[in-house]
Amino acid sequence: MSYDAIQAETVTIGGHDGDRIEAYQARPLGPGPFGAVVVIHHLPGYDRESKETVLRFATEGYLAVCPNLYSRQGAGLSPEEAARLVRERDGGISDEQLVGDVAGAAAYLREQTSSNGKVGCIGFCSGGRQAFLAAANVDLDAAVDCYGAFVVGNPPEGFPLRATEILDQAPNLRCPLLGLFGNEDQFPSPDHVATLEKELTRLGKPHEFHSYDGAGHAFFSVDGPRYRPEAAVDGWSRILDFYGRHLS
């Protein structure tokens, strides 16, 4: 069901270590109960594109919230300035902070009166890796990894992100995982995706992976040069089907 009446606003939620952090939330104007989604923003930050993803989920009948992972370091800065500061000074946020912030966002969503108690997460780019990390450390009902780099493999020398491989987290995966990837991508490459899928299959972890020919990294980014409409449209269809099965 599609909802043309939604409410969206900036809120404050609990995050890692009890910190109060900024977040953008949207919800359908209806009694519910609704499933819910934590949107993990990409490395460029808590920007318009991330907020538009939150709005998209609300129109599709989900409670949604995107925590600003850069709230602590980038308060008062533009998304671009905050992302640059965090990337250059810290090499990104720590895995521990990410887990705490997603856990806080999931708790916030479950507390809403129109929630059905089920929460998923989704992330793009660095957020895809973080969605996998969250699925292994937070009680979630479904997770979507959109071309998350460095779940398998480590960044090349000089890369502006201090991420490390987290394949060893696979045995801890707590919920079904949907993975959407481009066959022209380098991080993650098709070999990285194959390694991850093989490990999840070996462990008996429920997952669905789909890779697109002619698509590379960031193929969901409508305003970017790497946008691939056929892959993005099919990907959104798969995301909504996946959440419909696991969050309804």
Backbone bond lengths (Angstrom), bond angles and torsions (degrees), N, CA, C in turn:
res aa  C-N    CA-C-N  psi(-1)  N-CA   C-N-CA  omega(-1)  CA-C   N-CA-C  phi
1 M - - - 1.455 - - 1.522 109.70 -
2 S 1.329 116.65 137.43 1.455 121.12 179.20 1.525 110.06 -100.83
3 Y 1.327 116.65 139.79 1.461 122.20 -178.67 1.523 109.18 -114.23
4 D 1.343 116.64 119.53 1.459 118.98 178.46 1.524 111.92 -93.57
5 A 1.319 116.85 -5.83 1.463 121.19 176.82 1.524 108.46 -113.12
6 I 1.327 115.36 112.35 1.457 120.62 179.98 1.525 109.29 -134.59
7 Q 1.323 115.23 163.27 1.466 121.30 174.24 1.522 107.86 -122.39
8 A 1.323 116.10 133.04 1.461 120.78 179.92 1.521 109.38 -133.01
9 E 1.322 116.29 143.38 1.456 120.23 -178.18 1.523 110.53 -166.08
10 T 1.318 115.29 163.09 1.450 121.82 172.33 1.522 108.62 -87.94
11 V 1.331 116.26 133.02 1.462 121.54 -178.11 1.528 108.80 -131.21
12 T 1.313 114.95 173.30 1.458 121.87 173.95 1.524 108.20 -116.55
13 I 1.335 116.27 129.71 1.459 120.59 -178.87 1.526 109.36 -128.05
14 G 1.310 115.68 167.64 1.457 120.62 174.86 1.515 110.70 -78.76
15 G 1.331 116.48 142.16 1.457 121.24 179.04 1.513 111.44 -130.02
16 H 1.311 115.51 -158.54 1.458 121.98 -178.79 1.523 111.00 -58.05
17 D 1.336 115.27 137.92 1.465 122.36 177.26 1.525 113.00 62.03
18 G 1.334 116.90 22.41 1.455 120.31 179.30 1.506 114.65 78.65
19 D 1.334 118.31 6.79 1.460 120.81 178.13 1.520 110.29 -63.74
20 R 1.311 116.41 148.79 1.464 121.94 172.05 1.518 107.34 -96.57
21 I 1.329 116.65 122.79 1.463 120.29 -175.37 1.524 110.44 -126.89
22 E 1.314 114.53 156.71 1.460 121.83 177.63 1.529 109.99 -74.55
23 A 1.332 115.92 147.81 1.463 120.91 175.40 1.523 108.76 -152.68
24 Y 1.317 115.17 156.64 1.464 121.11 176.89 1.513 107.54 -112.18
25 Q 1.327 116.19 125.70 1.459 119.67 -177.64 1.524 110.53 -124.76
26 A 1.322 115.03 153.59 1.466 121.52 173.33 1.524 107.60 -145.44
27 R 1.327 115.16 149.56 1.467 119.41 -179.68 1.516 109.30 -149.47
28 P 1.337 116.35 151.05 1.458 119.38 173.73 1.522 109.98 -68.67
29 L 1.310 117.04 146.74 1.465 120.63 174.77 1.522 107.74 -88.85
30 G 1.275 114.84 88.81 1.452 122.37 -179.78 1.514 108.01 -166.12
31 P 1.336 117.43 166.50 1.460 120.13 -174.86 1.523 113.84 -73.29
32 G 1.338 117.30 -20.32 1.460 119.08 -176.33 1.522 111.06 78.85
33 P 1.322 117.56 -154.72 1.463 125.67 2.68 1.530 111.66 -76.34
34 F 1.347 115.04 150.14 1.457 121.73 -177.03 1.524 110.85 -118.68
35 G 1.322 115.41 145.74 1.452 119.87 165.08 1.520 109.17 -71.39
36 A 1.331 115.87 170.55 1.469 119.26 -173.48 1.521 110.93 -139.83
37 V 1.338 114.53 154.86 1.468 121.27 -176.83 1.529 109.83 -135.59
38 V 1.328 115.63 130.77 1.463 121.90 168.73 1.524 107.37 -92.82
39 V 1.325 117.05 119.53 1.463 122.41 177.74 1.528 107.87 -95.20
40 I 1.338 116.06 119.16 1.464 121.17 178.72 1.526 107.97 -95.96
41 H 1.311 116.83 116.30 1.470 118.92 -174.20 1.520 111.88 -69.89
42 H 1.320 115.56 158.95 1.465 121.92 -178.60 1.530 110.58 -79.10
43 L 1.322 115.94 176.31 1.465 120.91 -176.51 1.517 113.25 -56.87
44 P 1.372 119.60 -36.88 1.470 119.07 177.22 1.523 113.95 -62.20
45 G 1.327 117.46 -10.77 1.453 118.60 169.45 1.512 116.61 110.50
46 Y 1.300 112.23 -169.48 1.464 126.02 -175.87 1.530 107.02 -82.79
47 D 1.323 115.12 77.38 1.461 120.38 -168.27 1.530 111.71 -116.39
48 R 1.320 115.01 -175.10 1.461 120.27 -178.52 1.522 111.56 -58.49
49 E 1.307 117.74 -41.80 1.460 120.89 -178.84 1.527 111.31 -60.68
50 S 1.327 116.25 -41.44 1.468 120.23 178.96 1.523 111.02 -65.17
51 K 1.335 116.56 -41.16 1.462 120.01 179.51 1.529 110.90 -68.24
52 E 1.325 117.40 -34.22 1.463 119.57 177.28 1.528 111.33 -65.95
53 T 1.324 117.23 -31.07 1.466 120.35 175.31 1.525 110.38 -66.07
54 V 1.331 116.47 -41.00 1.465 120.64 175.62 1.531 110.34 -58.64
55 L 1.339 116.45 -46.02 1.460 120.94 179.74 1.526 111.10 -62.13
56 R 1.311 117.10 -39.87 1.466 120.93 179.58 1.522 110.56 -59.35
57 F 1.317 117.09 -44.48 1.464 119.14 -179.87 1.527 111.64 -65.46
58 A 1.324 117.40 -36.97 1.467 119.37 178.27 1.519 110.94 -63.18
59 T 1.333 117.43 -41.44 1.471 119.49 179.06 1.520 111.46 -67.91
60 E 1.329 116.81 -20.86 1.464 120.84 178.04 1.525 112.40 -89.85
61 G 1.329 116.83 2.19 1.457 119.86 174.81 1.515 115.33 97.10
62 Y 1.330 117.56 26.70 1.462 121.72 179.01 1.524 110.91 -122.17
63 L 1.320 116.12 146.05 1.456 121.27 163.36 1.530 105.96 -72.87
64 A 1.304 118.12 137.26 1.462 119.73 -178.10 1.510 110.49 -143.83
65 V 1.324 114.89 145.48 1.460 119.94 177.81 1.524 108.92 -146.71
66 C 1.326 115.46 140.51 1.468 122.09 175.80 1.523 108.41 -118.21
67 P 1.327 118.42 105.88 1.471 119.41 176.88 1.524 110.65 -70.85
68 N 1.309 116.46 139.28 1.461 120.93 175.92 1.528 107.95 -81.28
69 L 1.316 115.65 99.23 1.460 120.76 -176.43 1.521 112.28 -65.52
70 Y 1.334 116.81 -15.03 1.467 121.16 -179.46 1.530 112.17 -102.59
71 S 1.323 116.88 15.35 1.468 120.41 -177.04 1.519 112.80 -54.88
72 R 1.316 116.47 -41.90 1.456 120.18 -173.36 1.530 111.48 -70.85
73 Q 1.342 115.41 -45.40 1.463 119.19 -174.42 1.521 112.88 -85.86
74 G 1.354 116.82 -28.89 1.453 119.45 -169.69 1.513 115.00 -115.68
75 A 1.326 117.48 26.51 1.462 120.26 -179.71 1.524 110.54 -57.65
76 G 1.329 116.30 128.67 1.449 121.69 178.04 1.515 114.89 83.87
77 L 1.337 117.82 -4.01 1.457 121.34 179.60 1.526 110.41 -96.11
78 S 1.313 116.55 159.69 1.459 120.08 173.63 1.529 108.37 -68.86
79 P 1.337 117.98 160.12 1.469 119.21 177.60 1.524 112.69 -54.01
80 E 1.332 117.16 -40.64 1.459 120.73 -178.88 1.531 111.00 -66.27
81 E 1.333 116.64 -42.47 1.465 120.33 -179.49 1.522 111.00 -67.68
82 A 1.335 116.71 -41.61 1.462 120.55 179.60 1.521 110.87 -64.34
83 A 1.341 116.72 -43.66 1.463 120.35 179.48 1.525 110.85 -62.26
84 R 1.327 117.22 -42.41 1.457 120.86 -179.67 1.534 110.52 -64.96
85 L 1.333 117.07 -42.33 1.458 120.66 179.70 1.520 110.85 -61.73
86 V 1.323 117.01 -48.42 1.462 120.87 -177.60 1.530 110.76 -65.75
87 R 1.315 116.27 -39.40 1.471 120.30 -179.14 1.531 110.79 -67.74
88 E 1.333 116.93 -45.89 1.461 120.28 -174.73 1.524 112.36 -76.74
89 R 1.320 116.87 -36.01 1.463 119.32 -176.28 1.516 112.78 -86.91
90 D 1.350 115.75 -39.54 1.460 119.74 -171.74 1.529 114.21 -116.49
91 G 1.334 117.36 -9.44 1.455 119.16 -175.69 1.521 112.60 68.44
92 G 1.333 116.44 28.22 1.464 121.13 -176.92 1.511 110.82 100.43
93 I 1.318 116.30 178.69 1.466 119.89 179.33 1.525 109.36 -89.13
94 S 1.317 116.27 158.59 1.461 120.40 -178.44 1.526 110.66 -74.36
95 D 1.314 115.14 155.64 1.464 119.67 176.42 1.529 111.13 -62.55
96 E 1.329 116.46 -35.42 1.463 119.75 179.76 1.518 111.17 -63.94
97 Q 1.341 116.29 -42.59 1.464 118.81 178.42 1.519 110.98 -64.18
98 L 1.325 116.72 -42.14 1.468 120.08 -179.88 1.511 111.21 -58.11
99 V 1.317 117.03 -47.31 1.468 120.48 -179.32 1.528 110.04 -60.86
100 G 1.331 116.90 -43.38 1.459 119.63 179.80 1.513 113.31 -65.86
101 D 1.323 116.88 -39.02 1.464 120.37 -179.77 1.528 111.36 -69.38
102 V 1.331 117.67 -40.16 1.470 119.87 178.01 1.526 110.30 -68.44
103 A 1.319 117.30 -39.54 1.464 119.95 177.02 1.531 110.70 -60.68
104 G 1.336 116.37 -40.93 1.455 119.59 177.88 1.511 112.30 -65.37
105 A 1.336 116.48 -40.27 1.466 120.44 178.56 1.522 111.21 -66.06
106 A 1.340 117.17 -40.28 1.465 120.52 178.44 1.528 110.65 -64.27
107 A 1.329 116.68 -41.65 1.472 120.22 178.32 1.525 110.49 -63.55
108 Y 1.326 116.35 -41.19 1.467 120.94 178.17 1.528 110.46 -59.22
109 L 1.310 117.57 -45.14 1.462 121.11 -178.63 1.524 111.23 -65.73
110 R 1.313 117.37 -40.63 1.473 120.11 -179.42 1.524 111.58 -67.34
111 E 1.318 116.94 -23.67 1.467 120.67 179.85 1.525 113.04 -77.58
112 Q 1.337 117.77 -14.69 1.456 120.10 -177.40 1.528 110.22 -68.82
113 T 1.320 116.68 140.80 1.465 120.84 -174.49 1.524 112.61 -64.84
114 S 1.323 118.00 -23.53 1.461 120.41 -179.40 1.533 112.46 -96.69
115 S 1.339 117.19 10.14 1.455 120.71 -179.91 1.528 111.42 -80.58
116 N 1.333 115.68 144.42 1.465 118.98 173.18 1.523 111.85 -92.83
117 G 1.330 116.48 3.53 1.458 121.44 177.11 1.511 115.03 91.68
118 K 1.339 117.29 -7.72 1.459 120.20 -179.36 1.525 110.41 -100.69
119 V 1.343 115.47 134.25 1.464 120.61 -176.29 1.523 109.62 -134.48
120 G 1.324 115.66 133.53 1.453 121.92 172.15 1.516 110.10 -116.01
121 C 1.313 115.85 176.46 1.464 119.60 173.94 1.517 108.61 -138.38
122 I 1.329 115.27 159.20 1.454 122.21 177.04 1.509 108.57 -146.53
123 G 1.328 116.41 143.58 1.456 120.52 176.55 1.509 110.83 -147.06
124 F 1.329 114.96 149.80 1.457 123.13 -179.96 1.523 109.02 -117.78
125 C 1.342 116.92 140.30 1.461 121.31 177.81 1.529 109.05 61.57
126 S 1.323 119.40 -125.10 1.464 120.04 176.96 1.520 110.99 -56.84
127 G 1.338 115.69 -31.45 1.457 119.97 177.70 1.521 112.86 -66.96
128 G 1.334 117.15 -25.19 1.454 119.78 175.87 1.519 111.24 -66.66
129 R 1.327 115.93 -44.79 1.467 119.43 174.02 1.519 110.26 -59.50
130 Q 1.324 115.90 -41.97 1.457 119.83 -177.75 1.527 112.01 -69.92
131 A 1.334 117.43 -29.45 1.462 119.70 174.72 1.525 110.50 -64.91
132 F 1.329 116.06 -41.13 1.470 120.31 175.62 1.526 110.13 -62.08
133 L 1.328 116.46 -44.98 1.460 121.08 179.21 1.522 111.02 -60.73
134 A 1.328 116.48 -43.98 1.458 120.13 179.16 1.524 111.21 -63.64
135 A 1.335 116.81 -40.31 1.462 120.62 -179.07 1.522 111.96 -63.18
136 A 1.322 117.01 -23.24 1.455 121.10 179.53 1.532 112.90 -91.69
137 N 1.329 117.39 -9.29 1.469 119.75 -172.90 1.519 115.14 -132.30
138 V 1.319 117.59 -7.83 1.471 121.72 -177.92 1.528 107.76 -125.82
139 D 1.322 116.82 144.32 1.465 120.26 178.19 1.523 109.37 -73.89
140 L 1.325 115.64 97.55 1.457 123.44 179.75 1.526 109.26 -122.81
141 D 1.326 115.61 163.15 1.459 120.85 -178.39 1.526 112.91 -103.50
142 A 1.315 117.90 -14.42 1.468 122.56 178.99 1.519 108.00 -169.26
143 A 1.332 116.43 149.56 1.462 120.61 178.73 1.521 109.28 -140.89
144 V 1.340 115.67 145.00 1.463 121.65 178.71 1.525 108.77 -125.18
145 D 1.327 115.30 123.02 1.454 123.46 177.39 1.520 108.08 -106.45
146 C 1.333 116.87 109.27 1.459 121.66 176.74 1.529 108.63 -99.68
147 Y 1.298 115.86 102.85 1.470 126.20 179.50 1.526 113.77 43.84
148 G 1.329 114.81 51.62 1.459 119.54 178.73 1.521 111.89 -75.90
149 A 1.320 116.67 120.20 1.460 121.32 179.59 1.520 111.16 -82.12
150 F 1.318 115.48 148.76 1.456 124.76 170.02 1.521 114.14 71.26
151 V 1.323 117.18 20.10 1.464 118.65 159.23 1.528 106.60 -66.46
152 V 1.331 114.65 -41.34 1.465 123.19 171.75 1.534 107.35 -115.71
153 G 1.321 117.31 132.33 1.456 121.15 178.99 1.520 112.36 85.53
154 N 1.316 115.36 163.93 1.457 122.97 -179.39 1.524 110.62 -114.99
155 P 1.321 118.20 156.03 1.470 120.36 179.15 1.523 111.45 -61.74
156 P 1.332 117.48 148.80 1.466 120.03 175.03 1.516 110.54 -68.79
157 E 1.305 116.57 161.19 1.463 121.52 179.07 1.522 110.39 -58.13
158 G 1.322 115.69 133.35 1.455 120.98 179.87 1.510 114.19 89.79
159 F 1.336 117.63 -4.00 1.460 120.64 179.69 1.528 109.00 -69.45
160 P 1.361 118.76 137.77 1.472 120.41 -172.32 1.524 114.36 -81.28
161 L 1.322 117.86 32.85 1.461 121.08 -179.44 1.517 107.79 -142.07
162 R 1.320 115.91 129.09 1.462 119.78 -177.26 1.524 111.68 -91.82
163 A 1.307 116.60 36.87 1.456 120.57 179.07 1.524 109.80 -75.79
164 T 1.319 116.09 152.37 1.457 121.79 174.36 1.517 108.80 -128.15
165 E 1.310 116.06 159.47 1.457 121.00 179.98 1.529 110.81 -57.29
166 I 1.337 116.17 140.01 1.468 120.54 179.99 1.533 111.32 -126.35
167 L 1.331 116.43 26.65 1.465 119.31 178.02 1.518 111.65 -59.79
168 D 1.338 116.66 -27.44 1.463 119.34 179.59 1.523 112.85 -67.55
169 Q 1.343 117.25 -9.26 1.459 121.43 177.03 1.537 111.75 -82.65
170 A 1.329 117.13 -11.66 1.462 120.67 -174.58 1.525 113.63 -55.00
171 P 1.337 120.83 -40.11 1.472 119.23 179.18 1.524 113.67 -61.53
172 N 1.341 117.08 -19.56 1.465 120.91 -177.36 1.522 113.69 -91.32
173 L 1.329 117.72 -1.37 1.461 120.96 -175.52 1.532 110.11 -54.37
174 R 1.328 117.03 126.81 1.462 121.89 -171.60 1.522 113.91 -103.17
175 C 1.331 118.21 -4.93 1.465 120.01 -174.54 1.516 109.83 -152.03
176 P 1.325 117.86 165.21 1.463 120.66 175.76 1.529 110.89 -61.22
177 L 1.338 115.43 146.38 1.454 122.48 -177.09 1.521 110.26 -123.58
178 L 1.334 116.06 130.67 1.458 122.73 170.83 1.518 107.88 -106.51
179 G 1.334 117.23 127.80 1.453 121.50 177.88 1.518 110.82 -118.64
180 L 1.337 116.77 131.17 1.458 123.19 -179.73 1.529 108.32 -124.81
181 F 1.347 116.18 123.51 1.457 120.56 -169.80 1.529 110.88 -138.67
182 G 1.328 115.44 160.62 1.457 121.70 175.21 1.522 110.12 -108.45
183 N 1.303 116.51 134.08 1.463 120.26 -178.94 1.522 113.31 -71.11
184 E 1.348 117.17 -12.71 1.465 120.54 177.39 1.527 111.71 -96.15
185 D 1.312 117.02 4.48 1.468 121.57 -178.04 1.531 109.96 -76.93
186 Q 1.319 115.65 152.97 1.463 121.45 174.55 1.513 111.63 -104.28
187 F 1.334 116.01 -35.58 1.469 122.01 178.35 1.520 109.15 -132.10
188 P 1.346 119.20 92.88 1.458 127.06 8.36 1.530 111.84 -88.20
189 S 1.291 115.99 143.94 1.457 121.13 176.23 1.535 109.54 -82.17
190 P 1.322 118.03 164.50 1.468 119.59 174.46 1.530 113.14 -54.56
191 D 1.327 117.18 -33.91 1.471 119.63 177.07 1.524 111.35 -66.81
192 H 1.328 116.71 -39.69 1.467 120.30 176.32 1.525 110.42 -61.30
193 V 1.325 116.50 -45.10 1.466 121.31 179.97 1.522 110.33 -61.99
194 A 1.335 116.68 -43.18 1.463 120.57 -179.97 1.527 111.39 -63.25
195 T 1.330 116.61 -38.81 1.462 120.44 178.18 1.522 111.03 -63.90
196 L 1.327 116.24 -43.93 1.462 120.13 179.13 1.522 110.97 -64.47
197 E 1.325 116.93 -44.81 1.467 119.60 -178.98 1.526 110.81 -63.52
198 K 1.312 117.10 -40.35 1.467 120.56 179.37 1.522 110.99 -61.78
199 E 1.343 116.18 -41.25 1.459 119.97 -179.23 1.526 111.48 -68.63
200 L 1.317 118.05 -41.42 1.463 120.61 178.46 1.524 110.90 -65.33
201 T 1.313 116.65 -37.57 1.469 120.37 177.13 1.527 110.19 -65.29
202 R 1.319 116.46 -43.75 1.464 120.68 178.90 1.527 111.42 -59.54
203 L 1.320 116.10 -37.99 1.463 121.31 -178.05 1.524 113.24 -82.75
204 G 1.326 116.66 -9.11 1.464 119.80 -177.88 1.516 113.29 73.19
205 K 1.342 117.10 27.13 1.461 121.18 179.78 1.536 109.65 -86.62
206 P 1.333 118.06 128.64 1.474 119.90 -178.90 1.524 111.75 -65.28
207 H 1.318 116.18 126.62 1.464 120.34 -178.39 1.518 109.57 -156.34
208 E 1.334 114.61 156.69 1.461 122.79 175.04 1.524 106.80 -136.41
209 F 1.318 116.85 120.93 1.460 121.12 179.70 1.526 109.78 -116.56
210 H 1.326 115.74 140.51 1.464 121.87 176.88 1.522 107.68 -138.44
211 S 1.329 116.43 130.15 1.463 122.15 179.12 1.520 109.37 -121.87
212 Y 1.346 115.78 143.84 1.460 121.62 -171.85 1.522 111.50 -115.18
213 D 1.320 115.36 126.38 1.462 120.61 172.88 1.531 109.55 -68.12
214 G 1.317 116.35 145.78 1.464 120.69 177.80 1.513 114.13 76.80
215 A 1.321 117.69 4.34 1.465 121.92 179.97 1.518 109.33 -120.08
216 G 1.326 115.26 141.75 1.451 120.78 175.48 1.513 110.19 -117.20
217 H 1.316 116.09 -146.11 1.461 120.72 179.82 1.526 109.60 -70.71
218 A 1.332 115.93 149.47 1.472 122.86 172.96 1.521 113.41 64.52
219 F 1.319 118.19 32.00 1.468 118.90 -178.20 1.522 113.16 -72.15
220 F 1.338 118.04 -10.14 1.466 120.99 174.43 1.536 112.32 -83.60
221 S 1.316 118.81 -14.68 1.471 122.57 -170.61 1.525 110.64 -77.00
222 V 1.321 116.30 97.98 1.467 122.63 -172.50 1.525 112.22 -56.74
223 D 1.322 118.16 -38.39 1.465 121.21 -175.04 1.522 113.61 -89.57
224 G 1.320 117.79 1.99 1.457 120.25 -175.59 1.518 113.46 -103.56
225 P 1.326 116.83 162.76 1.465 121.01 -177.44 1.516 113.82 -69.76
226 R 1.330 116.71 -15.64 1.470 119.44 -178.23 1.528 112.85 -97.22
227 Y 1.324 116.29 6.11 1.469 120.77 178.24 1.529 110.22 -61.02
228 R 1.319 115.44 132.56 1.456 121.70 176.99 1.529 107.75 -127.30
229 P 1.334 117.42 100.50 1.467 121.08 -170.71 1.520 114.09 -58.88
230 E 1.321 118.80 -39.71 1.464 118.95 -178.12 1.521 111.01 -64.69
231 A 1.327 116.73 -43.92 1.462 120.45 178.23 1.525 110.89 -65.94
232 A 1.342 117.15 -42.15 1.465 120.94 -178.11 1.526 111.66 -65.76
233 V 1.318 117.04 -43.02 1.465 119.95 179.87 1.527 110.46 -64.08
234 D 1.331 116.30 -45.00 1.465 119.06 177.76 1.523 110.72 -64.63
235 G 1.344 116.31 -39.38 1.457 119.90 179.14 1.516 112.55 -61.64
236 W 1.329 116.94 -44.55 1.468 119.77 177.91 1.533 110.85 -62.08
237 S 1.305 117.20 -39.08 1.461 120.46 177.72 1.527 110.44 -60.12
238 R 1.318 116.78 -41.89 1.461 120.69 -179.73 1.524 111.52 -69.88
239 I 1.335 117.02 -38.43 1.463 120.27 177.78 1.522 110.79 -61.05
240 L 1.322 116.73 -47.84 1.460 120.02 -177.19 1.521 111.51 -67.96
241 D 1.319 117.27 -35.94 1.462 119.74 175.33 1.529 110.60 -65.14
242 F 1.318 116.47 -43.57 1.464 122.27 -179.61 1.525 111.07 -61.83
243 Y 1.327 116.85 -48.52 1.460 120.01 178.31 1.527 111.48 -66.98
244 G 1.330 116.56 -35.40 1.459 119.10 177.48 1.507 112.31 -59.59
245 R 1.320 116.96 -33.58 1.461 121.13 179.79 1.527 112.91 -81.38
246 H 1.321 117.46 -29.16 1.465 119.58 -171.53 1.530 114.67 -109.96
247 L 1.328 117.88 -17.35 1.469 119.45 -177.43 1.517 114.14 -114.97
248 S 1.315 117.93 -2.31 1.477 119.77 -178.16 1.523 110.44 -82.77
